[in-house]
Amino acid sequence: MEKGNLNKILHNKESLKILNAIEDLKVDIEKAKFEDGESTEEVGKWGSTIEQPTDKPDVEICNLACNLEEAVKRAEDCKCEKEETLLTQQQKEELKFEKPKLKQRAKCNWQSKQPQSQLTKAT
């Protein structure tokens, strides 16, 4: 993930906290307005003046959240691929050393099963 993208995401995460606080305050003020006897239309009109400036950042934050999820998934996929590649390389290295051992063991087993007379002829 690019550093610039990460900084944007972190900045917008903080912005989201602020927007949530604004939304909570808006709801509290709307409740107070209703309690003071203001009409639904008046409260709605007042609320829309608060919502309009916060709508655009909401959309941008949602987009960044999606981008972050995709970036995290790509990073996890990349990590898994690297781990699989490393595991495959380790297995190849192990086989590289195990093959001669197995051949030697098979040769020893074969020799131990042969009668002594055949071994002296073979050598």
C-alpha angles and dihedrals in degrees: 000000000000117000092231091055091049091051090050091049093049091047092050091046087060089046089054090055089052092047090051090051090050090050091050091050091047091054091048092050091047090053090051091049091052090048089052088056101255115154124254089247093054093046091046091050091050091046092052090058087059096042098051097064092045097048097077095051089047090057092046092049091050090051091049091048089055090047090050092051090050091048091050090049091049090049091050091047091049091049091050091049091050091048091049091048091049091048091050091050091049091050091050090051091049091050090048089061097035097055095066090045091052092047091051092047091049091049091050091048091049092049093048091053095051120092114255092246093059092049093055090050093048093052 
